Amino acid sequence: RSRVRNDENPDARSLSGVDPYHPMEKKVDHSSFERAVMRELAGMEESHRGTFLLRYQENFSIREISEILNCSEGTVKSRLFYTVRKLADKLKAFNPLNSEVINNGKE
């Protein structure tokens, strides 16, 4: 099956998957957010990190990831769920609804 990868698609969103033109998104420094995501992923198990990157950076479907990693779709979904949950907990400071949002070290 032919796929268009992020680096081939000029309209693809960044790893953060947000619309930088949305008013809420202007409060968050996206490059700092992406660095923080990658730093947190580096500390996770390879299976969770790889699954997350295949899904959200390479845009593979759940089925495609299960075929690539030779595991069930349920395992892929579970890894994604727990990885996203861990990231959300570790990266709370980047939540635009949080009053202490990080923006280049400024509030």
Backbone atoms as SQL, in Angstrom:
CREATE TABLE atoms (id INTEGER PRIMARY KEY, chain TEXT, resi INTEGER, resn TEXT, atom TEXT, x REAL, y REAL, z REAL);
INSERT INTO atoms VALUES
  (1, 'A', 1, 'ARG', 'N', 0.851, -1.178, 0.000),
  (2, 'A', 1, 'ARG', 'CA', 0.000, 0.000, 0.000),
  (3, 'A', 1, 'ARG', 'C', 0.892, 1.234, 0.000),
  (4, 'A', 2, 'SER', 'N', 0.562, 2.182, -0.818),
  (5, 'A', 2, 'SER', 'CA', 1.348, 3.414, -0.918),
  (6, 'A', 2, 'SER', 'C', 0.937, 4.385, 0.185),
  (7, 'A', 3, 'ARG', 'N', 1.939, 4.963, 0.839),
  (8, 'A', 3, 'ARG', 'CA', 1.670, 5.893, 1.944),
  (9, 'A', 3, 'ARG', 'C', 2.377, 7.201, 1.692),
  (10, 'A', 4, 'VAL', 'N', 1.790, 8.270, 2.181),
  (11, 'A', 4, 'VAL', 'CA', 2.449, 9.575, 2.163),
  (12, 'A', 4, 'VAL', 'C', 2.961, 9.814, 3.565),
  (13, 'A', 5, 'ARG', 'N', 4.260, 9.974, 3.700),
  (14, 'A', 5, 'ARG', 'CA', 4.866, 10.170, 5.006),
  (15, 'A', 5, 'ARG', 'C', 4.898, 11.652, 5.344),
  (16, 'A', 6, 'ASN', 'N', 5.086, 11.962, 6.625),
  (17, 'A', 6, 'ASN', 'CA', 5.140, 13.351, 7.073),
  (18, 'A', 6, 'ASN', 'C', 6.140, 14.180, 6.298),
  (19, 'A', 7, 'ASP', 'N', 7.337, 13.612, 6.054),
  (20, 'A', 7, 'ASP', 'CA', 8.362, 14.393, 5.384),
  (21, 'A', 7, 'ASP', 'C', 8.054, 14.594, 3.905),
  (22, 'A', 8, 'GLU', 'N', 7.079, 13.865, 3.371),
  (23, 'A', 8, 'GLU', 'CA', 6.673, 14.027, 1.986),
  (24, 'A', 8, 'GLU', 'C', 5.417, 14.881, 1.865),
  (25, 'A', 9, 'ASN', 'N', 4.752, 15.147, 2.963),
  (26, 'A', 9, 'ASN', 'CA', 3.487, 15.867, 2.949),
  (27, 'A', 9, 'ASN', 'C', 3.677, 17.241, 3.587),
  (28, 'A', 10, 'PRO', 'N', 3.703, 18.299, 2.781),
  (29, 'A', 10, 'PRO', 'CA', 3.943, 19.629, 3.342),
  (30, 'A', 10, 'PRO', 'C', 2.827, 20.109, 4.260),
  (31, 'A', 11, 'ASP', 'N', 1.647, 19.497, 4.171),
  (32, 'A', 11, 'ASP', 'CA', 0.529, 19.911, 5.007),
  (33, 'A', 11, 'ASP', 'C', 0.439, 19.129, 6.304),
  (34, 'A', 12, 'ALA', 'N', 1.344, 18.175, 6.505),
  (35, 'A', 12, 'ALA', 'CA', 1.291, 17.352, 7.719),
  (36, 'A', 12, 'ALA', 'C', 1.568, 18.209, 8.946),
  (37, 'A', 13, 'ARG', 'N', 0.835, 17.925, 9.999),
  (38, 'A', 13, 'ARG', 'CA', 1.032, 18.657, 11.250),
  (39, 'A', 13, 'ARG', 'C', 2.292, 18.186, 11.934),
  (40, 'A', 14, 'SER', 'N', 2.766, 18.958, 12.879),
  (41, 'A', 14, 'SER', 'CA', 3.948, 18.580, 13.651),
  (42, 'A', 14, 'SER', 'C', 3.600, 17.437, 14.586),
  (43, 'A', 15, 'LEU', 'N', 4.611, 16.928, 15.268),
  (44, 'A', 15, 'LEU', 'CA', 4.403, 15.838, 16.214),
  (45, 'A', 15, 'LEU', 'C', 3.351, 16.191, 17.248),
  (46, 'A', 16, 'SER', 'N', 3.269, 17.458, 17.606),
  (47, 'A', 16, 'SER', 'CA', 2.295, 17.869, 18.610),
  (48, 'A', 16, 'SER', 'C', 0.861, 17.715, 18.119),
  (49, 'A', 17, 'GLY', 'N', 0.668, 17.656, 16.780),
  (50, 'A', 17, 'GLY', 'CA', -0.659, 17.449, 16.225),
  (51, 'A', 17, 'GLY', 'C', -1.627, 18.581, 16.486),
  (52, 'A', 18, 'VAL', 'N', -1.139, 19.793, 16.634),
  (53, 'A', 18, 'VAL', 'CA', -2.000, 20.926, 16.940),
  (54, 'A', 18, 'VAL', 'C', -2.006, 21.915, 15.800),
  (55, 'A', 19, 'ASP', 'N', -3.013, 22.749, 15.802),
  (56, 'A', 19, 'ASP', 'CA', -3.140, 23.817, 14.825),
  (57, 'A', 19, 'ASP', 'C', -2.496, 25.072, 15.405),
  (58, 'A', 20, 'PRO', 'N', -1.327, 25.475, 14.879),
  (59, 'A', 20, 'PRO', 'CA', -0.627, 26.616, 15.468),
  (60, 'A', 20, 'PRO', 'C', -1.370, 27.939, 15.317),
  (61, 'A', 21, 'TYR', 'N', -2.424, 27.952, 14.510),
  (62, 'A', 21, 'TYR', 'CA', -3.179, 29.186, 14.301),
  (63, 'A', 21, 'TYR', 'C', -4.373, 29.317, 15.239),
  (64, 'A', 22, 'HIS', 'N', -4.659, 28.254, 15.983),
  (65, 'A', 22, 'HIS', 'CA', -5.743, 28.303, 16.952),
  (66, 'A', 22, 'HIS', 'C', -5.293, 29.191, 18.114),
  (67, 'A', 23, 'PRO', 'N', -6.161, 30.089, 18.616),
  (68, 'A', 23, 'PRO', 'CA', -5.763, 31.026, 19.678),
  (69, 'A', 23, 'PRO', 'C', -5.135, 30.370, 20.902),
  (70, 'A', 24, 'MET', 'N', -5.645, 29.227, 21.329),
  (71, 'A', 24, 'MET', 'CA', -5.099, 28.543, 22.501),
  (72, 'A', 24, 'MET', 'C', -3.677, 28.068, 22.244),
  (73, 'A', 25, 'GLU', 'N', -3.369, 27.705, 21.011),
  (74, 'A', 25, 'GLU', 'CA', -2.074, 27.130, 20.699),
  (75, 'A', 25, 'GLU', 'C', -0.957, 28.162, 20.715),
  (76, 'A', 26, 'LYS', 'N', -1.286, 29.422, 20.585),
  (77, 'A', 26, 'LYS', 'CA', -0.264, 30.456, 20.574),
  (78, 'A', 26, 'LYS', 'C', 0.404, 30.619, 21.926),
  (79, 'A', 27, 'LYS', 'N', -0.214, 30.075, 22.986),
  (80, 'A', 27, 'LYS', 'CA', 0.351, 30.189, 24.326),
  (81, 'A', 27, 'LYS', 'C', 1.467, 29.170, 24.559),
  (82, 'A', 28, 'VAL', 'N', 1.549, 28.149, 23.737),
  (83, 'A', 28, 'VAL', 'CA', 2.502, 27.074, 23.943),
  (84, 'A', 28, 'VAL', 'C', 3.636, 27.186, 22.927),
  (85, 'A', 29, 'ASP', 'N', 4.864, 27.080, 23.396),
  (86, 'A', 29, 'ASP', 'CA', 6.027, 27.063, 22.526),
  (87, 'A', 29, 'ASP', 'C', 6.139, 25.642, 21.961),
  (88, 'A', 30, 'HIS', 'N', 5.785, 25.478, 20.692),
  (89, 'A', 30, 'HIS', 'CA', 5.694, 24.146, 20.099),
  (90, 'A', 30, 'HIS', 'C', 7.038, 23.450, 19.976),
  (91, 'A', 31, 'SER', 'N', 8.095, 24.185, 19.720),
  (92, 'A', 31, 'SER', 'CA', 9.399, 23.524, 19.627),
  (93, 'A', 31, 'SER', 'C', 9.821, 23.001, 20.997),
  (94, 'A', 32, 'SER', 'N', 9.541, 23.750, 22.049),
  (95, 'A', 32, 'SER', 'CA', 9.837, 23.270, 23.411),
  (96, 'A', 32, 'SER', 'C', 8.983, 22.051, 23.739),
  (97, 'A', 33, 'PHE', 'N', 7.727, 22.073, 23.307),
  (98, 'A', 33, 'PHE', 'CA', 6.829, 20.951, 23.546),
  (99, 'A', 33, 'PHE', 'C', 7.344, 19.696, 22.845),
  (100, 'A', 34, 'GLU', 'N', 7.722, 19.830, 21.582),
  (101, 'A', 34, 'GLU', 'CA', 8.209, 18.667, 20.837),
  (102, 'A', 34, 'GLU', 'C', 9.491, 18.120, 21.450),
  (103, 'A', 35, 'ARG', 'N', 10.386, 18.995, 21.884),
  (104, 'A', 35, 'ARG', 'CA', 11.621, 18.537, 22.552),
  (105, 'A', 35, 'ARG', 'C', 11.280, 17.790, 23.843),
  (106, 'A', 36, 'ALA', 'N', 10.321, 18.316, 24.591),
  (107, 'A', 36, 'ALA', 'CA', 9.911, 17.675, 25.844),
  (108, 'A', 36, 'ALA', 'C', 9.281, 16.311, 25.578),
  (109, 'A', 37, 'VAL', 'N', 8.467, 16.211, 24.538),
  (110, 'A', 37, 'VAL', 'CA', 7.856, 14.920, 24.177),
  (111, 'A', 37, 'VAL', 'C', 8.950, 13.916, 23.847),
  (112, 'A', 38, 'MET', 'N', 9.903, 14.320, 23.019),
  (113, 'A', 38, 'MET', 'CA', 10.972, 13.411, 22.622),
  (114, 'A', 38, 'MET', 'C', 11.840, 13.013, 23.820),
  (115, 'A', 39, 'ARG', 'N', 12.080, 13.938, 24.730),
  (116, 'A', 39, 'ARG', 'CA', 12.859, 13.648, 25.938),
  (117, 'A', 39, 'ARG', 'C', 12.126, 12.604, 26.797),
  (118, 'A', 40, 'GLU', 'N', 10.813, 12.777, 26.965),
  (119, 'A', 40, 'GLU', 'CA', 10.029, 11.822, 27.751),
  (120, 'A', 40, 'GLU', 'C', 9.969, 10.465, 27.062),
  (121, 'A', 41, 'LEU', 'N', 9.804, 10.466, 25.743),
  (122, 'A', 41, 'LEU', 'CA', 9.756, 9.203, 25.006),
  (123, 'A', 41, 'LEU', 'C', 11.071, 8.437, 25.132),
  (124, 'A', 42, 'ALA', 'N', 12.184, 9.167, 25.180),
  (125, 'A', 42, 'ALA', 'CA', 13.503, 8.526, 25.283),
  (126, 'A', 42, 'ALA', 'C', 13.625, 7.710, 26.564),
  (127, 'A', 43, 'GLY', 'N', 12.891, 8.088, 27.588),
  (128, 'A', 43, 'GLY', 'CA', 12.943, 7.370, 28.856),
  (129, 'A', 43, 'GLY', 'C', 11.956, 6.223, 28.964),
  (130, 'A', 44, 'MET', 'N', 11.174, 5.994, 27.915),
  (131, 'A', 44, 'MET', 'CA', 10.164, 4.924, 27.952),
  (132, 'A', 44, 'MET', 'C', 10.691, 3.653, 27.287),
  (133, 'A', 45, 'GLU', 'N', 9.986, 2.565, 27.509),
  (134, 'A', 45, 'GLU', 'CA', 10.346, 1.286, 26.881),
  (135, 'A', 45, 'GLU', 'C', 10.312, 1.444, 25.365),
  (136, 'A', 46, 'GLU', 'N', 11.228, 0.755, 24.705),
  (137, 'A', 46, 'GLU', 'CA', 11.328, 0.807, 23.235),
  (138, 'A', 46, 'GLU', 'C', 9.993, 0.450, 22.572),
  (139, 'A', 47, 'SER', 'N', 9.297, -0.544, 23.106),
  (140, 'A', 47, 'SER', 'CA', 8.036, -0.968, 22.489),
  (141, 'A', 47, 'SER', 'C', 7.000, 0.149, 22.517),
  (142, 'A', 48, 'HIS', 'N', 6.929, 0.895, 23.616),
  (143, 'A', 48, 'HIS', 'CA', 5.968, 1.988, 23.722),
  (144, 'A', 48, 'HIS', 'C', 6.402, 3.181, 22.873),
  (145, 'A', 49, 'ARG', 'N', 7.679, 3.506, 22.918),
  (146, 'A', 49, 'ARG', 'CA', 8.204, 4.626, 22.134),
  (147, 'A', 49, 'ARG', 'C', 8.002, 4.364, 20.637),
  (148, 'A', 50, 'GLY', 'N', 8.374, 3.161, 20.193),
  (149, 'A', 50, 'GLY', 'CA', 8.242, 2.827, 18.778),
  (150, 'A', 50, 'GLY', 'C', 6.801, 2.856, 18.307),
  (151, 'A', 51, 'THR', 'N', 5.914, 2.317, 19.117),
  (152, 'A', 51, 'THR', 'CA', 4.489, 2.312, 18.768),
  (153, 'A', 51, 'THR', 'C', 3.967, 3.739, 18.649),
  (154, 'A', 52, 'PHE', 'N', 4.311, 4.569, 19.618),
  (155, 'A', 52, 'PHE', 'CA', 3.866, 5.968, 19.609),
  (156, 'A', 52, 'PHE', 'C', 4.370, 6.698, 18.367),
  (157, 'A', 53, 'LEU', 'N', 5.648, 6.536, 18.048),
  (158, 'A', 53, 'LEU', 'CA', 6.225, 7.236, 16.897),
  (159, 'A', 53, 'LEU', 'C', 5.647, 6.739, 15.573),
  (160, 'A', 54, 'LEU', 'N', 5.409, 5.438, 15.473),
  (161, 'A', 54, 'LEU', 'CA', 4.790, 4.912, 14.244),
  (162, 'A', 54, 'LEU', 'C', 3.401, 5.506, 14.043),
  (163, 'A', 55, 'ARG', 'N', 2.675, 5.673, 15.134),
  (164, 'A', 55, 'ARG', 'CA', 1.302, 6.189, 15.035),
  (165, 'A', 55, 'ARG', 'C', 1.264, 7.699, 14.809),
  (166, 'A', 56, 'TYR', 'N', 1.970, 8.444, 15.643),
  (167, 'A', 56, 'TYR', 'CA', 1.802, 9.895, 15.642),
  (168, 'A', 56, 'TYR', 'C', 2.844, 10.663, 14.845),
  (169, 'A', 57, 'GLN', 'N', 3.971, 10.040, 14.534),
  (170, 'A', 57, 'GLN', 'CA', 4.953, 10.732, 13.705),
  (171, 'A', 57, 'GLN', 'C', 4.918, 10.212, 12.277),
  (172, 'A', 58, 'GLU', 'N', 4.749, 8.906, 12.132),
  (173, 'A', 58, 'GLU', 'CA', 4.733, 8.299, 10.800),
  (174, 'A', 58, 'GLU', 'C', 3.324, 8.095, 10.254),
  (175, 'A', 59, 'ASN', 'N', 2.317, 8.297, 11.094),
  (176, 'A', 59, 'ASN', 'CA', 0.905, 8.217, 10.699),
  (177, 'A', 59, 'ASN', 'C', 0.464, 6.853, 10.167),
  (178, 'A', 60, 'PHE', 'N', 1.005, 5.785, 10.725),
  (179, 'A', 60, 'PHE', 'CA', 0.544, 4.456, 10.358),
  (180, 'A', 60, 'PHE', 'C', -0.743, 4.155, 11.109),
  (181, 'A', 61, 'SER', 'N', -1.578, 3.317, 10.529),
  (182, 'A', 61, 'SER', 'CA', -2.819, 2.910, 11.183),
  (183, 'A', 61, 'SER', 'C', -2.502, 1.873, 12.267),
  (184, 'A', 62, 'ILE', 'N', -3.484, 1.613, 13.116),
  (185, 'A', 62, 'ILE', 'CA', -3.334, 0.607, 14.168),
  (186, 'A', 62, 'ILE', 'C', -3.009, -0.743, 13.527),
  (187, 'A', 63, 'ARG', 'N', -3.728, -1.091, 12.488),
  (188, 'A', 63, 'ARG', 'CA', -3.512, -2.376, 11.793),
  (189, 'A', 63, 'ARG', 'C', -2.095, -2.454, 11.216),
  (190, 'A', 64, 'GLU', 'N', -1.651, -1.373, 10.578),
  (191, 'A', 64, 'GLU', 'CA', -0.307, -1.371, 9.991),
  (192, 'A', 64, 'GLU', 'C', 0.769, -1.515, 11.069),
  (193, 'A', 65, 'ILE', 'N', 0.583, -0.844, 12.197),
  (194, 'A', 65, 'ILE', 'CA', 1.551, -0.943, 13.289),
  (195, 'A', 65, 'ILE', 'C', 1.590, -2.369, 13.826),
  (196, 'A', 66, 'SER', 'N', 0.419, -2.990, 13.961),
  (197, 'A', 66, 'SER', 'CA', 0.377, -4.367, 14.469),
  (198, 'A', 66, 'SER', 'C', 1.111, -5.315, 13.518),
  (199, 'A', 67, 'GLU', 'N', 1.021, -5.066, 12.223),
  (200, 'A', 67, 'GLU', 'CA', 1.735, -5.892, 11.240),
  (201, 'A', 67, 'GLU', 'C', 3.237, -5.631, 11.308),
  (202, 'A', 68, 'ILE', 'N', 3.630, -4.370, 11.419),
  (203, 'A', 68, 'ILE', 'CA', 5.050, -4.007, 11.490),
  (204, 'A', 68, 'ILE', 'C', 5.697, -4.614, 12.725),
  (205, 'A', 69, 'LEU', 'N', 5.010, -4.507, 13.872),
  (206, 'A', 69, 'LEU', 'CA', 5.577, -4.963, 15.146),
  (207, 'A', 69, 'LEU', 'C', 5.240, -6.422, 15.462),
  (208, 'A', 70, 'ASN', 'N', 4.452, -7.051, 14.580),
  (209, 'A', 70, 'ASN', 'CA', 4.056, -8.441, 14.762),
  (210, 'A', 70, 'ASN', 'C', 3.402, -8.665, 16.133),
  (211, 'A', 71, 'CYS', 'N', 2.403, -7.832, 16.406),
  (212, 'A', 71, 'CYS', 'CA', 1.635, -7.974, 17.647),
  (213, 'A', 71, 'CYS', 'C', 0.166, -7.686, 17.328),
  (214, 'A', 72, 'SER', 'N', -0.698, -7.921, 18.274),
  (215, 'A', 72, 'SER', 'CA', -2.128, -7.722, 18.040),
  (216, 'A', 72, 'SER', 'C', -2.484, -6.227, 18.007),
  (217, 'A', 73, 'GLU', 'N', -3.609, -5.924, 17.385),
  (218, 'A', 73, 'GLU', 'CA', -4.096, -4.543, 17.377),
  (219, 'A', 73, 'GLU', 'C', -4.405, -4.084, 18.803),
  (220, 'A', 74, 'GLY', 'N', -4.883, -4.982, 19.628),
  (221, 'A', 74, 'GLY', 'CA', -5.159, -4.653, 21.025),
  (222, 'A', 74, 'GLY', 'C', -3.902, -4.230, 21.769),
  (223, 'A', 75, 'THR', 'N', -2.795, -4.897, 21.478),
  (224, 'A', 75, 'THR', 'CA', -1.518, -4.543, 22.106),
  (225, 'A', 75, 'THR', 'C', -1.088, -3.151, 21.659),
  (226, 'A', 76, 'VAL', 'N', -1.257, -2.857, 20.380),
  (227, 'A', 76, 'VAL', 'CA', -0.913, -1.525, 19.858),
  (228, 'A', 76, 'VAL', 'C', -1.755, -0.465, 20.563),
  (229, 'A', 77, 'LYS', 'N', -3.050, -0.705, 20.661),
  (230, 'A', 77, 'LYS', 'CA', -3.952, 0.260, 21.311),
  (231, 'A', 77, 'LYS', 'C', -3.583, 0.453, 22.783),
  (232, 'A', 78, 'SER', 'N', -3.255, -0.628, 23.458),
  (233, 'A', 78, 'SER', 'CA', -2.879, -0.546, 24.864),
  (234, 'A', 78, 'SER', 'C', -1.596, 0.259, 25.038),
  (235, 'A', 79, 'ARG', 'N', -0.595, -0.012, 24.203),
  (236, 'A', 79, 'ARG', 'CA', 0.664, 0.729, 24.288),
  (237, 'A', 79, 'ARG', 'C', 0.432, 2.217, 24.040),
  (238, 'A', 80, 'LEU', 'N', -0.385, 2.530, 23.055),
  (239, 'A', 80, 'LEU', 'CA', -0.673, 3.938, 22.756),
  (240, 'A', 80, 'LEU', 'C', -1.397, 4.603, 23.923),
  (241, 'A', 81, 'PHE', 'N', -2.376, 3.921, 24.470),
  (242, 'A', 81, 'PHE', 'CA', -3.148, 4.474, 25.578),
  (243, 'A', 81, 'PHE', 'C', -2.232, 4.822, 26.752),
  (244, 'A', 82, 'TYR', 'N', -1.403, 3.868, 27.166),
  (245, 'A', 82, 'TYR', 'CA', -0.550, 4.098, 28.331),
  (246, 'A', 82, 'TYR', 'C', 0.565, 5.109, 28.040),
  (247, 'A', 83, 'THR', 'N', 1.077, 5.114, 26.820),
  (248, 'A', 83, 'THR', 'CA', 2.113, 6.092, 26.466),
  (249, 'A', 83, 'THR', 'C', 1.539, 7.497, 26.468),
  (250, 'A', 84, 'VAL', 'N', 0.378, 7.676, 25.875),
  (251, 'A', 84, 'VAL', 'CA', -0.260, 9.002, 25.853),
  (252, 'A', 84, 'VAL', 'C', -0.597, 9.441, 27.271),
  (253, 'A', 85, 'ARG', 'N', -1.063, 8.522, 28.076),
  (254, 'A', 85, 'ARG', 'CA', -1.393, 8.853, 29.470),
  (255, 'A', 85, 'ARG', 'C', -0.149, 9.300, 30.244),
  (256, 'A', 86, 'LYS', 'N', 0.964, 8.593, 30.072),
  (257, 'A', 86, 'LYS', 'CA', 2.213, 8.972, 30.741),
  (258, 'A', 86, 'LYS', 'C', 2.694, 10.334, 30.254),
  (259, 'A', 87, 'LEU', 'N', 2.636, 10.549, 28.933),
  (260, 'A', 87, 'LEU', 'CA', 3.070, 11.833, 28.384),
  (261, 'A', 87, 'LEU', 'C', 2.207, 12.973, 28.906),
  (262, 'A', 88, 'ALA', 'N', 0.905, 12.753, 28.951),
  (263, 'A', 88, 'ALA', 'CA', -0.008, 13.799, 29.435),
  (264, 'A', 88, 'ALA', 'C', 0.325, 14.166, 30.878),
  (265, 'A', 89, 'ASP', 'N', 0.651, 13.166, 31.671),
  (266, 'A', 89, 'ASP', 'CA', 1.000, 13.429, 33.068),
  (267, 'A', 89, 'ASP', 'C', 2.327, 14.182, 33.177),
  (268, 'A', 90, 'LYS', 'N', 3.312, 13.763, 32.410),
  (269, 'A', 90, 'LYS', 'CA', 4.643, 14.382, 32.473),
  (270, 'A', 90, 'LYS', 'C', 4.682, 15.784, 31.854),
  (271, 'A', 91, 'LEU', 'N', 3.781, 16.056, 30.920),
  (272, 'A', 91, 'LEU', 'CA', 3.825, 17.312, 30.169),
  (273, 'A', 91, 'LEU', 'C', 2.663, 18.246, 30.510),
  (274, 'A', 92, 'LYS', 'N', 2.144, 18.129, 31.722),
  (275, 'A', 92, 'LYS', 'CA', 1.021, 18.966, 32.165),
  (276, 'A', 92, 'LYS', 'C', 1.299, 20.449, 32.007),
  (277, 'A', 93, 'ALA', 'N', 2.540, 20.853, 32.186),
  (278, 'A', 93, 'ALA', 'CA', 2.893, 22.276, 32.120),
  (279, 'A', 93, 'ALA', 'C', 2.611, 22.881, 30.757),
  (280, 'A', 94, 'PHE', 'N', 2.492, 22.049, 29.725),
  (281, 'A', 94, 'PHE', 'CA', 2.239, 22.556, 28.380),
  (282, 'A', 94, 'PHE', 'C', 0.752, 22.693, 28.063),
  (283, 'A', 95, 'ASN', 'N', -0.110, 22.299, 28.978),
  (284, 'A', 95, 'ASN', 'CA', -1.554, 22.389, 28.758),
  (285, 'A', 95, 'ASN', 'C', -1.955, 23.858, 28.692),
  (286, 'A', 96, 'PRO', 'N', -2.536, 24.310, 27.552),
  (287, 'A', 96, 'PRO', 'CA', -2.909, 25.724, 27.422),
  (288, 'A', 96, 'PRO', 'C', -3.984, 26.166, 28.415),
  (289, 'A', 97, 'LEU', 'N', -4.674, 25.229, 29.026),
  (290, 'A', 97, 'LEU', 'CA', -5.680, 25.582, 30.022),
  (291, 'A', 97, 'LEU', 'C', -5.067, 25.714, 31.409),
  (292, 'A', 98, 'ASN', 'N', -3.808, 25.334, 31.531),
  (293, 'A', 98, 'ASN', 'CA', -3.073, 25.456, 32.790),
  (294, 'A', 98, 'ASN', 'C', -2.614, 26.907, 32.928),
  (295, 'A', 99, 'SER', 'N', -2.748, 27.477, 34.087),
  (296, 'A', 99, 'SER', 'CA', -2.382, 28.888, 34.276),
  (297, 'A', 99, 'SER', 'C', -0.869, 29.112, 34.246),
  (298, 'A', 100, 'GLU', 'N', -0.094, 28.049, 34.351),
  (299, 'A', 100, 'GLU', 'CA', 1.365, 28.165, 34.341),
  (300, 'A', 100, 'GLU', 'C', 1.941, 27.588, 33.065),
  (301, 'A', 101, 'VAL', 'N', 1.417, 27.982, 31.930),
  (302, 'A', 101, 'VAL', 'CA', 1.850, 27.454, 30.649),
  (303, 'A', 101, 'VAL', 'C', 3.273, 27.897, 30.341),
  (304, 'A', 102, 'ILE', 'N', 4.064, 26.965, 29.820),
  (305, 'A', 102, 'ILE', 'CA', 5.435, 27.288, 29.423),
  (306, 'A', 102, 'ILE', 'C', 5.416, 27.951, 28.057),
  (307, 'A', 103, 'ASN', 'N', 6.110, 29.078, 27.948),
  (308, 'A', 103, 'ASN', 'CA', 6.228, 29.778, 26.678),
  (309, 'A', 103, 'ASN', 'C', 7.603, 30.434, 26.641),
  (310, 'A', 104, 'ASN', 'N', 8.587, 29.667, 26.193),
  (311, 'A', 104, 'ASN', 'CA', 9.974, 30.144, 26.188),
  (312, 'A', 104, 'ASN', 'C', 10.417, 30.571, 27.572),
  (313, 'A', 105, 'GLY', 'N', 9.989, 29.862, 28.594),
  (314, 'A', 105, 'GLY', 'CA', 10.395, 30.177, 29.944),
  (315, 'A', 105, 'GLY', 'C', 9.608, 31.316, 30.572),
  (316, 'A', 106, 'LYS', 'N', 8.630, 31.874, 29.838),
  (317, 'A', 106, 'LYS', 'CA', 7.817, 32.978, 30.366),
  (318, 'A', 106, 'LYS', 'C', 6.410, 32.476, 30.585),
  (319, 'A', 107, 'GLU', 'N', 5.665, 33.133, 31.470),
  (320, 'A', 107, 'GLU', 'CA', 4.256, 32.768, 31.659),
  (321, 'A', 107, 'GLU', 'C', 3.388, 33.632, 30.792);
